[in-house]
Each structure stands twice: as C-alpha cells, then as structure tokens.
Amino acid sequence: MFGIGRTGNSTETVALRCLTVAVLICVLFVLMLSLTTDGSDAYVGEQFSIDGITYEVINEDDVKEVTVSAADESITAYNGVSTVTNNNIVYNVVSISYSAFYDKKALTSVVIPKEYKSIGNSAFYNCISLKTLTISEGFGQLNGYSFAFCTG
C-alpha cells in the first residue's frame, strides 16, 4: 500500500508516510467537527442578562426557550417580551421562574405577555411598590404566592 516490503524503501520513509496519513486524518476530523457546529449552541441551564433581566435556557431543541430567572435590584418596570436574542440565537420567553423578582422594592409596574406559560411561586414576592399589573388575556397560570405581599 505504501511501499512496505518493497525494495528500496527505508524505515524512515515508511514512518514518514504513516505520520502523514495520521496528520491528514486529524485534519479531516477537525474539519468535520467545525461543520457540525456554528459556535452558537445553547445549553440548558446557561444564563445570560439583557437590560437588567437574567434569562435561563430551559429548552435547547428546535424551539429555543428561556425563563426569566432574576432581575437587577434597581428595576422599576418589567415589560415582558416574548422573544430575546443572545449570541445570534432567538429564544422564546415562556415563563418567569421561582423568586425571579423576589423583594424588588423599586418595581412599580409589570406587564405579562400572553405567550408566557406560567409565573413561578413567589416570583414577585414582597414587591412592595408594585402598583400596576397587566396580564394579557390567554396567559398560562399563576403559581402559589406569585404576587404575595405586593402592597403598593
């Protein structure tokens, strides 16, 4: 195949040919690997922040989904969005998770879009300045104590 056993081929020549084949196999492997990923994969549990809101990836399949998992202390209004983009990936925002806005004393208004499936337990617990709450028709479900002790 590579001249092994033929007259006139030295051991160094055979070793060099084997090394060349090994390098070519490695190069092909790296090329195949680079074709299968675009560097912008999403992973369940990955978090990213946009405008003071932290999102967590909860579904990485064909339809990418995130939940709102936290907010900055100084947030005064949450106008829920139905999609967000991070690293060129568009995610559907489908929920607000447990305690995401817990004890955000500066929060005065909240708008929940109809695309949200749920609001987690204690999501807005003790938001004492909350005065305006708008929940779109068609919204999913509220869980226990979602707005407990919101006295604004």
MILO-374052 format. One line per 3 residues: their letters; for each residue x, y, z of N, C-alpha, C. Coordinates in steps of 0.001 Angstrom, whole numbers. Layout:
<lumzas>
a> X Y Z X Y Z X Y Z | ... $
</lumzas>
This chain:
<lumzas>
mfg> 817 -1187 0 0 0 0 857 1244 0 | 1809 1356 931 2707 2496 976 4129 2073 660 | 4280 983 16 5604 528 -354 6263 -318 712 $
igr> 5488 -700 1721 6064 -1536 2772 6413 -2883 2162 | 7606 -3330 2418 8052 -4617 1885 8685 -4510 515 | 8593 -3348 -125 9248 -3179 -1415 10721 -2868 -1209 $
tgn> 11491 -3237 -2173 12921 -2969 -2121 13150 -1479 -2324 | 14069 -912 -1562 14426 489 -1747 13708 1429 -790 | 12752 969 -11 12061 1825 956 12694 1659 2321 $
ste> 13095 2774 2890 13714 2724 4216 12645 2799 5290 | 13041 2464 6498 12137 2540 7643 11691 3979 7868 | 12582 4951 7618 12228 6355 7786 11138 6778 6807 $
tva> 11187 6297 5590 10193 6634 4582 8826 6088 4991 | 8782 4867 5453 7524 4253 5894 6970 5029 7085 | 7810 5393 8041 7376 6144 9217 6839 7520 8811 $
lrc> 7497 8171 7867 7053 9475 7394 5688 9375 6722 | 5477 8348 5923 4180 8149 5261 3082 7882 6291 | 3368 7092 7314 2381 6815 8371 2040 8098 9123 $
ltv> 3033 8911 9408 2815 10173 10096 1967 11110 9238 | 2242 11156 7945 1472 11990 7029 6 11569 7013 | -261 10287 6965 -1640 9777 6972 -2322 10149 8289 $
avl> -1619 10014 9404 -2194 10355 10707 -2552 11839 10782 | -1690 12695 10268 -1960 14134 10262 -3173 14440 9386 | -3269 13819 8232 -4418 14033 7348 -5719 13593 8007 $
icv> -5701 12495 8718 -6898 12025 9425 -7312 13041 10480 | -6362 13587 11220 -6658 14604 12232 -7248 15861 11605 | -6689 16297 10501 -7195 17486 9811 -8625 17253 9340 $
lfv> -8914 16109 8774 -10269 15786 8331 -11242 15758 9496 | -10824 15216 10612 -11670 15170 11799 -12014 16580 12274 | -11034 17457 12337 -11267 18838 12769 -12203 19549 11790 $
lml> -12030 19346 10506 -12917 19957 9513 -14350 19462 9669 | -14532 18176 9878 -15876 17628 10063 -16512 18193 11322 | -15756 18328 12379 -16261 18865 13628 -16681 20321 13462 $
slt> -15919 21096 12719 -16252 22504 12525 -17499 22685 11673 | -17816 21722 10838 -19021 21810 10017 -20281 21489 10806 | -20167 20804 11937 -21344 20397 12694 -21761 21402 13749 $
tdg> -20997 22441 14002 -21363 23445 14985 -21042 24832 14456 | -21884 25795 14812 -21627 27161 14375 -21096 28034 15508 | -20792 27416 16662 -20239 28164 17772 -21272 28906 18595 $
sda> -22545 28768 18258 -23582 29493 18991 -24620 28540 19571 | -24176 27417 20067 -25092 26457 20656 -25615 26976 21989 | -26829 26588 22302 -27432 26927 23583 -27447 25684 24452 $
yvg> -27283 25877 25744 -27257 24756 26667 -28264 24991 27785 | -29038 23966 28114 -29981 24067 29218 -29209 24437 30474 | -29714 25438 31176 -29059 25926 32383 -28169 27138 32143 $
eqf> -27815 27397 30897 -26998 28571 30572 -27795 29831 30899 | -27140 30830 31455 -27793 32086 31787 -27117 33246 31060 | -27919 34250 30733 -27399 35478 30149 -28309 36627 30565 $
sid> -27769 37834 30580 -28534 39007 31006 -28659 40017 29888 | -29844 40616 29829 -30134 41683 28868 -30943 42740 29608 | -30442 43964 29610 -31144 45096 30225 -31607 44819 31656 $
git> -30756 44219 32460 -31070 44013 33862 -31915 42789 34173 | -32268 42025 33161 -33050 40801 33349 -32160 39611 33010 | -32150 38605 33887 -31371 37391 33640 -32305 36307 33139 $
yev> -31900 35669 32049 -32674 34596 31429 -31903 33294 31574 | -32632 32197 31712 -32015 30877 31791 -32605 29985 30707 | -31725 29332 29949 -32171 28434 28879 -32819 27206 29504 $
ine> -34060 26903 29082 -34771 25737 29604 -35084 24713 28519 | -34893 25098 27254 -35106 24175 26139 -34140 24559 25032 | -33316 23601 24598 -32315 23877 23570 -32619 23173 22256 $
ddv> -33818 22600 22132 -34184 21886 20916 -34461 22873 19784 | -35238 22448 18787 -35532 23311 17643 -36118 24655 18072 | -37048 24619 19028 -37622 25845 19566 -36874 26151 20853 $
kev> -36038 27169 20823 -35226 27553 21973 -36104 28345 22948 | -36064 27967 24231 -36893 28638 25223 -36076 29039 26446 | -36479 30177 27033 -35860 30653 28262 -36943 31045 29259 $
tvs> -36528 31113 30522 -37371 31649 31578 -36662 32866 32165 | -37418 33793 32673 -36831 34917 33397 -36443 34371 34761 | -35158 34453 35109 -34715 33837 36361 -34307 34841 37430 $
aad> -34038 36083 37057 -33644 37090 38051 -33718 38476 37421 | -33659 39483 38297 -33672 40875 37838 -32778 41700 38748 | -32247 42790 38201 -31433 43711 38989 -32266 44328 40116 $
esi> -31611 44661 41199 -32290 45263 42358 -32986 46574 42009 | -32406 47335 41111 -32915 48679 40814 -34040 48709 39783 | -34492 47564 39328 -35524 47536 38286 -36801 48212 38783 $
tay> -37365 49081 37938 -38599 49781 38312 -39800 49302 37502 | -39556 48718 36326 -40650 48233 35488 -40198 46981 34751 | -41128 46040 34622 -40867 44858 33795 -41957 44794 32740 $
ngv> -41560 45036 31495 -42459 44928 30346 -42065 43668 29606 | -42709 42573 29947 -42350 41263 29418 -42260 41234 27907 | -41235 40608 27428 -41048 40416 25989 -41281 38952 25661 $
stv> -41690 38666 24454 -41948 37269 24089 -40733 36600 23465 | -39739 37391 23010 -38500 36808 22491 -37308 37659 22921 | -36155 37002 23037 -34883 37680 23276 -33836 37018 22392 $
tnn> -32783 37760 22072 -31709 37235 21244 -30393 37314 21998 | -29661 36209 22003 -28345 36152 22626 -27436 35307 21749 | -26253 35813 21409 -25300 35102 20534 -25959 34633 19241 $
niv> -26754 35491 18650 -27440 35219 17383 -28459 34093 17472 | -28887 33734 18674 -29932 32729 18856 -31160 33451 19383 | -32308 33221 18739 -33570 33806 19189 -34258 32807 20105 $
ynv> -34618 33268 21290 -35284 32437 22284 -36704 32934 22511 | -37635 32005 22708 -38969 32355 23166 -38927 32450 24683 | -39421 33551 25227 -39523 33693 26680 -40876 33097 27057 $
vsi> -40867 32063 27894 -42105 31322 28151 -42567 31361 29599 | -41745 31902 30507 -42167 31909 31904 -41298 32847 32734 | -41758 33045 33966 -40977 33738 34978 -40788 32725 36094 $
sys> -39564 32462 36457 -39287 31387 37405 -39437 31819 38859 | -39344 30839 39703 -39437 30980 41149 -38564 32127 41650 | -39170 33061 42343 -38474 34172 43020 -37669 35088 42099 $
afy> -37981 35128 40828 -37197 35934 39879 -37150 37412 40256 | -38258 37954 40755 -38324 39364 41141 -38524 39509 42657 | -38160 38520 43396 -38347 38486 44845 -37760 39729 45515 $
dkk> -38613 40421 46263 -38192 41551 47096 -37597 42721 46299 | -38042 42915 45074 -37583 44063 44274 -38422 45277 44674 | -37957 45993 45650 -38729 47071 46276 -38965 48273 45362 $
alt> -38158 48452 44321 -38326 49583 43407 -39302 49274 42265 | -39689 48031 42107 -40559 47620 40997 -41962 48189 41166 | -42412 48975 40175 -43736 49607 40271 -44739 49085 39252 $
svv> -44256 48520 38128 -45212 48026 37118 -44685 46769 36431 | -45653 45900 36097 -45338 44627 35453 -46346 44381 34339 | -45835 43969 33171 -46685 43561 32048 -46287 42139 31671 $
ipk> -47260 41229 31676 -47027 39823 31347 -47686 39518 30005 | -46919 39121 28984 -47499 38806 27675 -48261 37479 27683 | -49132 37318 26730 -49938 36090 26643 -49091 34859 26331 $
eyk> -47899 35043 25772 -47039 33911 25402 -46458 33186 26619 | -46480 33821 27773 -45919 33197 28976 -46831 32074 29447 | -46232 30927 29733 -46995 29764 30184 -47266 29803 31683 $
sig> -46341 30397 32438 -46524 30416 33889 -45668 31478 34561 | -46094 31794 35788 -45312 32632 36687 -45078 31784 37923 | -43821 31595 38280 -43450 30701 39365 -43830 31177 40747 $
nsa> -43747 30263 41694 -44002 30559 43105 -43137 31727 43550 | -43745 32643 44258 -43044 33793 44860 -42267 34633 43853 | -42651 34586 42586 -41913 35312 41544 -41806 36804 41851 $
fyn> -42879 37398 42350 -42889 38826 42665 -43127 39056 44165 | -42770 38122 44969 -42983 38164 46406 -42366 39425 47017 | -43171 40137 47813 -42720 41300 48575 -42255 42476 47705 $
cis> -42819 42614 46527 -42546 43795 45688 -43483 44893 46179 | -43080 45572 47228 -43973 46455 47980 -44368 47738 47240 | -43692 48072 46158 -44038 49276 45391 -44856 48979 44145 $
lkt> -45164 47709 43897 -45888 47326 42676 -47298 47919 42688 | -47573 48791 41735 -48862 49468 41650 -49676 49035 40437 | -48989 48670 39337 -49676 48339 38099 -49271 46947 37641 $
lti> -50277 46106 37418 -50047 44748 36932 -50967 44497 35752 | -50384 44182 34601 -51162 43868 33404 -50810 42463 32956 | -51820 41589 32958 -51625 40217 32499 -52487 40024 31260 $
seg> -51847 39720 30138 -52553 39583 28866 -53515 38409 28871 | -54623 38583 28177 -55591 37502 28040 -54930 36340 27308 | -55153 35151 27790 -54551 33970 27175 -53304 33496 27889 $
fgq> -52872 34257 28909 -51710 33874 29703 -51971 32521 30375 | -50900 31780 30658 -50980 30449 31267 -51482 30429 32694 | -50587 30175 33673 -51038 30021 35056 -50145 30749 36052 $
lng> -50805 31169 37140 -50096 31745 38280 -49890 30640 39303 | -48706 30564 39863 -48436 29597 40914 -48511 30274 42276 | -48484 29477 43322 -48670 29967 44675 -47783 31139 45042 $
ysf> -48384 32122 45647 -47697 33294 46179 -46939 34101 45121 | -47347 34000 43876 -46653 34734 42808 -46543 36230 43104 | -47623 36795 43680 -47635 38230 43986 -47901 38479 45466 $
afc> -47493 37581 46320 -47738 37740 47753 -46992 38947 48313 | -47682 39665 49177 -47129 40826 49883 -46695 41953 48941 | -47375 42067 47823 -47201 43215 46932 -48236 44240 47378 $
tg> -47828 45162 48199 -48783 46054 48867 -48893 47417 48246 | -48163 47686 47170 -48165 49015 46553 -49467 49349 45998 $
</lumzas>
